[in-house]
Amino acid sequence: MENNKPKANGALVAALVIMTILAGVSSYLLYEQKEVGKNQEATIATRVEELATTRTRLDSISTALDAKIAEVKKLGGDITDLERVKADLERDKASLRKGQRISIAKYEAKIKQYEAYLVEKDTLIAQLKTENQVLATNNQTLADANTTLQTEKQSLQDSVTNIATVNKDLAEKVTRASALKAQNVRVFALNSRGKQRDATEDEVKSKRVDKLKVVYMLPENPLTKQEEKEVFVRVLDPTGAVVSDMANGSGTFQVNGQEQVYTVKQTVPFTNNNQNVELTYNRGTVPYKAGKYTIEFYSEGFRIGEGSFAIK
């Protein structure tokens, strides 16, 4: 029995040793597991922070690209390449959101490329601004030159208009100066027996007026062409009405663009030698009213003279 006790004690000691070793190993393994867990948490936190930073930087680049596209478009530049890069950036952002085998180093490289691209476009925008400024200056210069030309053109047109007006005035003056003149107008009343009385100086009784004989002179005028001239005569009664009879040689003619009634007209071969002209007007059976009559002469659109006579 005594021989079995030392054996039992040895086994117990061995068991204790083994348990102590196992406890140590277990403690070590637990410690290692905790350390690994801490390292994994740190790695995950670092990864999340890197992803968040990358997203923020990509969003910032996207905003900057939008601004560059808007500015280049406003300046009239080509935005095709900018829109292509923006599309690439949006695909990169989508891949980052999906988290499919993300390589932060790869994104870092792309971000640097995007940033370099933005710097490049800043240079392009600066060039466009300079070109636009030059273009604006040139346009302003052209606008100023055009305004000057318009002013000079208007001034020239005004000068031409003034010259045309002066020429027209001169032509009208020459035409008026070359017009006939009816002077020394005398009116004689003829009775049925052909006896005449000067109605210019004395009043003539209406019943003694069968016809009117009008005598006038066309003075010499070197500006007037020697040719046949049409002379229109208007006899106005005391009320201002024209003495006329369309069936007895009266009619209408134009004076200053207006139609006027004439009493009688005659064709006169102008000889330019202070010639005397006469015409006879037969009113018919209609008696003349008492009062003062006016007689007007027209030729080539001008009033060339007048006279008067009286009826009692």
TIGU-744626 format. One record per residue (C-alpha): residue number from 0; residue in three letters; z, y, x. Coordinates in Angstrom, 3 decimals. Example, Ala and Ser with C-alpha at 12.3 -4.5 7.8 and 13.67 -1.06 7.14 Angstrom:
! residues 2
+-----+-----+----------+----------+----------+
|   n | res |        Z |        Y |        X |
+-----+-----+----------+----------+----------+
|   0 | ALA |    7.800 |   -4.500 |   12.300 |
|   1 | SER |    7.140 |   -1.060 |   13.670 |
+-----+-----+----------+----------+----------+
This chain:
! residues 312
+-----+-----+----------+----------+----------+
|   n | res |        Z |        Y |        X |
+-----+-----+----------+----------+----------+
|   0 | MET |    0.000 |    0.000 |    0.000 |
|   1 | GLU |    0.956 |    2.395 |    2.791 |
|   2 | ASN |   -2.350 |    1.672 |    4.461 |
|   3 | ASN |   -4.261 |    2.850 |    1.337 |
|   4 | LYS |   -2.613 |    6.354 |    1.187 |
|   5 | PRO |   -4.240 |    7.769 |    4.344 |
|   6 | LYS |   -7.646 |    6.719 |    2.973 |
|   7 | ALA |   -7.020 |    8.448 |   -0.324 |
|   8 | ASN |   -5.933 |   11.643 |    1.403 |
|   9 | GLY |   -9.053 |   11.660 |    3.540 |
|  10 | ALA |  -11.293 |   11.304 |    0.535 |
|  11 | LEU |   -9.509 |   14.169 |   -1.166 |
|  12 | VAL |   -9.892 |   16.351 |    1.847 |
|  13 | ALA |  -13.576 |   15.497 |    2.071 |
|  14 | ALA |  -14.038 |   16.329 |   -1.570 |
|  15 | LEU |  -12.323 |   19.661 |   -1.145 |
|  16 | VAL |  -14.484 |   20.462 |    1.859 |
|  17 | ILE |  -17.634 |   19.598 |   -0.096 |
|  18 | MET |  -16.506 |   21.705 |   -3.045 |
|  19 | THR |  -15.731 |   24.618 |   -0.788 |
|  20 | ILE |  -19.179 |   24.339 |    0.792 |
|  21 | LEU |  -20.820 |   24.127 |   -2.614 |
|  22 | ALA |  -18.867 |   27.147 |   -3.807 |
|  23 | GLY |  -19.995 |   29.105 |   -0.755 |
|  24 | VAL |  -23.596 |   28.087 |   -1.212 |
|  25 | SER |  -23.406 |   29.016 |   -4.879 |
|  26 | SER |  -21.911 |   32.399 |   -4.065 |
|  27 | TYR |  -24.591 |   32.990 |   -1.485 |
|  28 | LEU |  -27.365 |   31.994 |   -3.888 |
|  29 | LEU |  -25.899 |   34.251 |   -6.590 |
|  30 | TYR |  -25.723 |   37.110 |   -4.131 |
|  31 | GLU |  -29.308 |   36.504 |   -3.059 |
|  32 | GLN |  -30.403 |   36.387 |   -6.706 |
|  33 | LYS |  -28.677 |   39.704 |   -7.394 |
|  34 | GLU |  -30.322 |   41.288 |   -4.344 |
|  35 | VAL |  -33.736 |   39.999 |   -5.409 |
|  36 | GLY |  -33.157 |   41.391 |   -8.911 |
|  37 | LYS |  -32.205 |   44.768 |   -7.473 |
|  38 | ASN |  -35.305 |   44.773 |   -5.285 |
|  39 | GLN |  -37.524 |   43.851 |   -8.271 |
|  40 | GLU |  -35.986 |   46.606 |  -10.415 |
|  41 | ALA |  -36.549 |   49.117 |   -7.623 |
|  42 | THR |  -40.128 |   47.914 |   -7.211 |
|  43 | ILE |  -40.802 |   48.163 |  -10.970 |
|  44 | ALA |  -39.250 |   51.652 |  -11.141 |
|  45 | THR |  -41.347 |   52.756 |   -8.199 |
|  46 | ARG |  -44.446 |   51.253 |   -9.845 |
|  47 | VAL |  -43.742 |   53.007 |  -13.146 |
|  48 | GLU |  -43.211 |   56.311 |  -11.386 |
|  49 | GLU |  -46.454 |   55.880 |   -9.443 |
|  50 | LEU |  -48.359 |   55.085 |  -12.652 |
|  51 | ALA |  -46.869 |   58.111 |  -14.418 |
|  52 | THR |  -47.697 |   60.375 |  -11.495 |
|  53 | THR |  -51.226 |   58.983 |  -11.357 |
|  54 | ARG |  -51.717 |   59.561 |  -15.108 |
|  55 | THR |  -50.432 |   63.124 |  -14.784 |
|  56 | ARG |  -52.757 |   63.867 |  -11.899 |
|  57 | LEU |  -55.748 |   62.361 |  -13.750 |
|  58 | ASP |  -54.903 |   64.415 |  -16.852 |
|  59 | SER |  -54.671 |   67.538 |  -14.711 |
|  60 | ILE |  -58.068 |   66.776 |  -13.148 |
|  61 | SER |  -59.510 |   66.142 |  -16.637 |
|  62 | THR |  -58.272 |   69.555 |  -17.830 |
|  63 | ALA |  -59.711 |   71.207 |  -14.729 |
|  64 | LEU |  -63.062 |   69.462 |  -15.305 |
|  65 | ASP |  -63.169 |   70.704 |  -18.916 |
|  66 | ALA |  -62.576 |   74.233 |  -17.669 |
|  67 | LYS |  -65.305 |   73.875 |  -15.032 |
|  68 | ILE |  -67.789 |   72.513 |  -17.604 |
|  69 | ALA |  -67.077 |   75.421 |  -19.962 |
|  70 | GLU |  -67.393 |   78.001 |  -17.181 |
|  71 | VAL |  -70.609 |   76.570 |  -15.702 |
|  72 | LYS |  -72.117 |   76.335 |  -19.193 |
|  73 | LYS |  -71.160 |   79.970 |  -19.864 |
|  74 | LEU |  -72.761 |   81.010 |  -16.582 |
|  75 | GLY |  -75.947 |   79.156 |  -17.512 |
|  76 | GLY |  -75.617 |   76.413 |  -14.885 |
|  77 | ASP |  -76.464 |   72.696 |  -15.150 |
|  78 | ILE |  -73.473 |   70.670 |  -16.442 |
|  79 | THR |  -75.152 |   67.243 |  -16.325 |
|  80 | ASP |  -73.338 |   66.123 |  -13.168 |
|  81 | LEU |  -70.017 |   67.553 |  -14.371 |
|  82 | GLU |  -70.284 |   65.582 |  -17.616 |
|  83 | ARG |  -71.105 |   62.405 |  -15.676 |
|  84 | VAL |  -67.991 |   62.817 |  -13.495 |
|  85 | LYS |  -65.921 |   63.565 |  -16.606 |
|  86 | ALA |  -67.138 |   60.292 |  -18.169 |
|  87 | ASP |  -66.140 |   58.401 |  -14.998 |
|  88 | LEU |  -62.719 |   60.022 |  -15.094 |
|  89 | GLU |  -62.190 |   59.033 |  -18.739 |
|  90 | ARG |  -63.006 |   55.410 |  -17.880 |
|  91 | ASP |  -60.483 |   55.503 |  -15.024 |
|  92 | LYS |  -57.840 |   56.896 |  -17.388 |
|  93 | ALA |  -58.583 |   54.133 |  -19.902 |
|  94 | SER |  -58.244 |   51.440 |  -17.222 |
|  95 | LEU |  -54.950 |   52.953 |  -16.114 |
|  96 | ARG |  -53.628 |   52.844 |  -19.684 |
|  97 | LYS |  -54.569 |   49.148 |  -19.995 |
|  98 | GLY |  -52.795 |   48.389 |  -16.705 |
|  99 | GLN |  -55.300 |   45.745 |  -15.649 |
| 100 | ARG |  -54.699 |   44.866 |  -11.974 |
| 101 | ILE |  -54.106 |   48.456 |  -11.067 |
| 102 | SER |  -54.416 |   49.485 |   -7.447 |
| 103 | ILE |  -52.557 |   52.745 |   -6.939 |
| 104 | ALA |  -54.179 |   53.106 |   -3.520 |
| 105 | LYS |  -57.597 |   52.840 |   -5.199 |
| 106 | TYR |  -56.618 |   55.554 |   -7.686 |
| 107 | GLU |  -55.301 |   57.734 |   -4.886 |
| 108 | ALA |  -58.700 |   57.518 |   -3.225 |
| 109 | LYS |  -60.470 |   58.388 |   -6.498 |
| 110 | ILE |  -58.107 |   61.276 |   -7.154 |
| 111 | LYS |  -58.925 |   62.704 |   -3.738 |
| 112 | GLN |  -62.629 |   62.353 |   -4.554 |
| 113 | TYR |  -62.137 |   64.144 |   -7.881 |
| 114 | GLU |  -60.140 |   66.933 |   -6.233 |
| 115 | ALA |  -62.835 |   67.358 |   -3.574 |
| 116 | TYR |  -65.435 |   67.458 |   -6.346 |
| 117 | LEU |  -63.502 |   70.232 |   -8.135 |
| 118 | VAL |  -63.391 |   72.266 |   -4.926 |
| 119 | GLU |  -67.140 |   71.767 |   -4.561 |
| 120 | LYS |  -67.692 |   72.997 |   -8.121 |
| 121 | ASP |  -65.516 |   76.033 |   -7.442 |
| 122 | THR |  -68.040 |   76.948 |   -4.762 |
| 123 | LEU |  -70.902 |   76.372 |   -7.234 |
| 124 | ILE |  -69.190 |   78.541 |   -9.863 |
| 125 | ALA |  -68.680 |   81.308 |   -7.312 |
| 126 | GLN |  -72.415 |   81.146 |   -6.477 |
| 127 | LEU |  -73.329 |   81.236 |  -10.175 |
| 128 | LYS |  -71.087 |   84.252 |  -10.712 |
| 129 | THR |  -72.743 |   86.028 |   -7.794 |
| 130 | GLU |  -76.213 |   85.135 |   -9.076 |
| 131 | ASN |  -75.268 |   86.277 |  -12.584 |
| 132 | GLN |  -73.892 |   89.509 |  -11.218 |
| 133 | VAL |  -77.108 |   90.086 |   -9.285 |
| 134 | LEU |  -79.099 |   89.184 |  -12.394 |
| 135 | ALA |  -76.989 |   91.523 |  -14.530 |
| 136 | THR |  -77.509 |   94.306 |  -11.994 |
| 137 | ASN |  -81.254 |   93.632 |  -11.945 |
| 138 | ASN |  -81.333 |   93.555 |  -15.742 |
| 139 | GLN |  -79.473 |   96.841 |  -15.898 |
| 140 | THR |  -81.890 |   98.296 |  -13.368 |
| 141 | LEU |  -84.800 |   97.031 |  -15.454 |
| 142 | ALA |  -83.169 |   98.370 |  -18.620 |
| 143 | ASP |  -82.671 |  101.764 |  -16.987 |
| 144 | ALA |  -86.264 |  101.703 |  -15.741 |
| 145 | ASN |  -87.463 |  100.691 |  -19.203 |
| 146 | THR |  -85.444 |  103.513 |  -20.762 |
| 147 | THR |  -86.985 |  105.930 |  -18.284 |
| 148 | LEU |  -90.451 |  104.575 |  -19.068 |
| 149 | GLN |  -89.776 |  104.835 |  -22.788 |
| 150 | THR |  -88.598 |  108.410 |  -22.327 |
| 151 | GLU |  -91.659 |  109.239 |  -20.239 |
| 152 | LYS |  -93.878 |  107.473 |  -22.768 |
| 153 | GLN |  -92.306 |  109.412 |  -25.627 |
| 154 | SER |  -92.674 |  112.609 |  -23.653 |
| 155 | LEU |  -96.314 |  111.757 |  -22.992 |
| 156 | GLN |  -96.863 |  110.925 |  -26.653 |
| 157 | ASP |  -95.224 |  114.209 |  -27.613 |
| 158 | SER |  -97.504 |  116.014 |  -25.162 |
| 159 | VAL | -100.550 |  114.209 |  -26.535 |
| 160 | THR |  -99.420 |  115.008 |  -30.083 |
| 161 | ASN |  -98.872 |  118.639 |  -29.135 |
| 162 | ILE | -102.274 |  118.803 |  -27.470 |
| 163 | ALA | -103.863 |  117.147 |  -30.497 |
| 164 | THR | -102.084 |  119.641 |  -32.760 |
| 165 | VAL | -103.218 |  122.542 |  -30.603 |
| 166 | ASN | -106.760 |  121.167 |  -30.538 |
| 167 | LYS | -106.669 |  120.723 |  -34.294 |
| 168 | ASP | -105.375 |  124.253 |  -34.743 |
| 169 | LEU | -108.096 |  125.550 |  -32.413 |
| 170 | ALA | -110.727 |  123.530 |  -34.254 |
| 171 | GLU | -109.488 |  124.863 |  -37.569 |
| 172 | LYS | -109.475 |  128.392 |  -36.199 |
| 173 | VAL | -112.998 |  127.947 |  -34.855 |
| 174 | THR | -114.084 |  126.432 |  -38.168 |
| 175 | ARG | -112.404 |  129.227 |  -40.098 |
| 176 | ALA | -113.873 |  131.818 |  -37.753 |
| 177 | SER | -117.310 |  130.340 |  -38.308 |
| 178 | ALA | -116.917 |  130.421 |  -42.095 |
| 179 | LEU | -118.988 |  132.752 |  -44.212 |
| 180 | LYS | -117.577 |  136.045 |  -45.408 |
| 181 | ALA | -118.471 |  137.521 |  -48.779 |
| 182 | GLN | -118.142 |  141.285 |  -48.645 |
| 183 | ASN | -119.134 |  144.369 |  -50.654 |
| 184 | VAL | -118.884 |  142.439 |  -53.908 |
| 185 | ARG | -120.385 |  144.250 |  -56.906 |
| 186 | VAL | -120.556 |  142.970 |  -60.482 |
| 187 | PHE | -123.101 |  144.311 |  -62.989 |
| 188 | ALA | -123.120 |  143.680 |  -66.727 |
| 189 | LEU | -126.586 |  143.039 |  -68.167 |
| 190 | ASN | -127.279 |  143.490 |  -71.878 |
| 191 | SER | -129.876 |  141.636 |  -73.887 |
| 192 | ARG | -132.575 |  144.199 |  -72.931 |
| 193 | GLY | -131.853 |  143.775 |  -69.217 |
| 194 | LYS | -130.143 |  147.111 |  -68.787 |
| 195 | GLN | -127.305 |  146.899 |  -66.291 |
| 196 | ARG | -124.043 |  148.740 |  -65.848 |
| 197 | ASP | -121.700 |  148.582 |  -62.852 |
| 198 | ALA | -118.652 |  146.687 |  -64.148 |
| 199 | THR | -116.955 |  147.002 |  -60.800 |
| 200 | GLU | -116.283 |  150.691 |  -61.218 |
| 201 | ASP | -116.242 |  151.150 |  -65.001 |
| 202 | GLU | -115.048 |  149.085 |  -67.913 |
| 203 | VAL | -117.920 |  147.612 |  -69.920 |
| 204 | LYS | -117.727 |  146.780 |  -73.586 |
| 205 | SER | -117.725 |  143.055 |  -74.227 |
| 206 | LYS | -120.524 |  143.252 |  -76.787 |
| 207 | ARG | -122.790 |  144.805 |  -74.183 |
| 208 | VAL | -122.342 |  141.936 |  -71.714 |
| 209 | ASP | -125.055 |  139.338 |  -72.120 |
| 210 | LYS | -125.177 |  138.247 |  -68.455 |
| 211 | LEU | -123.337 |  138.954 |  -65.233 |
| 212 | LYS | -125.177 |  139.830 |  -62.043 |
| 213 | VAL | -123.100 |  139.423 |  -58.894 |
| 214 | VAL | -124.241 |  141.037 |  -55.646 |
| 215 | TYR | -122.511 |  140.491 |  -52.281 |
| 216 | MET | -123.255 |  140.608 |  -48.579 |
| 217 | LEU | -122.901 |  137.814 |  -45.982 |
| 218 | PRO | -122.143 |  139.650 |  -42.716 |
| 219 | GLU | -123.501 |  138.545 |  -39.377 |
| 220 | ASN | -121.355 |  135.919 |  -37.559 |
| 221 | PRO | -122.478 |  134.416 |  -34.214 |
| 222 | LEU | -120.219 |  131.373 |  -34.807 |
| 223 | THR | -121.870 |  130.502 |  -38.111 |
| 224 | LYS | -124.752 |  128.070 |  -38.058 |
| 225 | GLN | -127.958 |  129.279 |  -39.649 |
| 226 | GLU | -128.583 |  126.793 |  -42.410 |
| 227 | GLU | -128.385 |  126.444 |  -46.152 |
| 228 | LYS | -124.849 |  127.087 |  -47.426 |
| 229 | GLU | -123.395 |  126.152 |  -50.775 |
| 230 | VAL | -121.410 |  128.996 |  -52.318 |
| 231 | PHE | -119.086 |  128.297 |  -55.264 |
| 232 | VAL | -118.183 |  131.221 |  -57.527 |
| 233 | ARG | -115.096 |  131.236 |  -59.741 |
| 234 | VAL | -114.743 |  133.883 |  -62.460 |
| 235 | LEU | -111.159 |  134.165 |  -63.738 |
| 236 | ASP | -110.407 |  135.884 |  -67.042 |
| 237 | PRO | -107.398 |  138.192 |  -67.563 |
| 238 | THR | -105.163 |  135.183 |  -68.282 |
| 239 | GLY | -106.179 |  133.453 |  -65.016 |
| 240 | ALA | -108.324 |  130.789 |  -66.728 |
| 241 | VAL | -111.649 |  129.924 |  -65.125 |
| 242 | VAL | -114.696 |  131.027 |  -67.098 |
| 243 | SER | -116.729 |  127.838 |  -67.211 |
| 244 | ASP | -119.251 |  125.869 |  -69.206 |
| 245 | MET | -120.062 |  122.409 |  -67.884 |
| 246 | ALA | -123.294 |  122.431 |  -69.854 |
| 247 | ASN | -124.284 |  125.728 |  -68.275 |
| 248 | GLY | -123.911 |  124.989 |  -64.529 |
| 249 | SER | -120.156 |  124.833 |  -64.093 |
| 250 | GLY | -118.434 |  121.919 |  -62.314 |
| 251 | THR | -115.699 |  120.946 |  -59.843 |
| 252 | PHE | -115.307 |  121.078 |  -56.054 |
| 253 | GLN | -112.592 |  120.377 |  -53.445 |
| 254 | VAL | -110.428 |  123.084 |  -51.875 |
| 255 | ASN | -107.586 |  122.056 |  -49.543 |
| 256 | GLY | -107.685 |  118.544 |  -50.931 |
| 257 | GLN | -107.426 |  119.721 |  -54.545 |
| 258 | GLU | -110.072 |  119.672 |  -57.221 |
| 259 | GLN | -110.975 |  123.087 |  -58.605 |
| 260 | VAL | -113.308 |  124.204 |  -61.387 |
| 261 | TYR | -116.084 |  126.626 |  -60.482 |
| 262 | THR | -118.060 |  128.892 |  -62.781 |
| 263 | VAL | -121.394 |  128.701 |  -60.990 |
| 264 | LYS | -122.720 |  127.710 |  -57.590 |
| 265 | GLN | -125.777 |  128.632 |  -55.576 |
| 266 | THR | -127.462 |  127.488 |  -52.373 |
| 267 | VAL | -127.937 |  130.319 |  -49.880 |
| 268 | PRO | -130.171 |  130.048 |  -46.784 |
| 269 | PHE | -127.920 |  131.829 |  -44.276 |
| 270 | THR | -129.978 |  134.046 |  -41.958 |
| 271 | ASN | -127.128 |  135.695 |  -40.056 |
| 272 | ASN | -128.446 |  139.231 |  -40.448 |
| 273 | ASN | -126.055 |  140.916 |  -42.887 |
| 274 | GLN | -128.086 |  139.573 |  -45.758 |
| 275 | ASN | -127.482 |  140.605 |  -49.362 |
| 276 | VAL | -127.217 |  137.845 |  -51.924 |
| 277 | GLU | -127.237 |  138.014 |  -55.689 |
| 278 | LEU | -126.815 |  135.567 |  -58.534 |
| 279 | THR | -126.945 |  135.814 |  -62.305 |
| 280 | TYR | -124.601 |  134.008 |  -64.651 |
| 281 | ASN | -125.305 |  133.590 |  -68.356 |
| 282 | ARG | -122.204 |  132.618 |  -70.266 |
| 283 | GLY | -124.067 |  132.228 |  -73.509 |
| 284 | THR | -122.804 |  133.422 |  -76.860 |
| 285 | VAL | -119.060 |  133.283 |  -76.002 |
| 286 | PRO | -117.798 |  136.889 |  -75.758 |
| 287 | TYR | -115.733 |  138.098 |  -72.815 |
| 288 | LYS | -112.093 |  139.007 |  -73.483 |
| 289 | ALA | -110.986 |  142.534 |  -72.743 |
| 290 | GLY | -109.163 |  143.001 |  -69.444 |
| 291 | LYS | -109.580 |  142.702 |  -65.701 |
| 292 | TYR | -111.537 |  139.754 |  -64.302 |
| 293 | THR | -111.340 |  138.344 |  -60.776 |
| 294 | ILE | -114.286 |  136.738 |  -59.039 |
| 295 | GLU | -113.708 |  134.369 |  -56.068 |
| 296 | PHE | -116.184 |  132.965 |  -53.540 |
| 297 | TYR | -115.786 |  129.644 |  -51.701 |
| 298 | SER | -117.903 |  127.877 |  -49.087 |
| 299 | GLU | -117.299 |  124.866 |  -46.802 |
| 300 | GLY | -113.746 |  124.498 |  -48.094 |
| 301 | PHE | -112.719 |  128.111 |  -47.458 |
| 302 | ARG | -112.189 |  131.068 |  -49.715 |
| 303 | ILE | -114.638 |  133.568 |  -48.242 |
| 304 | GLY | -114.154 |  136.636 |  -50.440 |
| 305 | GLU | -113.376 |  138.098 |  -53.832 |
| 306 | GLY | -114.097 |  140.969 |  -56.153 |
| 307 | SER | -113.256 |  142.152 |  -59.665 |
| 308 | PHE | -114.674 |  143.778 |  -62.776 |
| 309 | ALA | -113.314 |  145.031 |  -66.091 |
| 310 | ILE | -114.234 |  144.398 |  -69.731 |
| 311 | LYS | -113.042 |  146.502 |  -72.674 |
+-----+-----+----------+----------+----------+
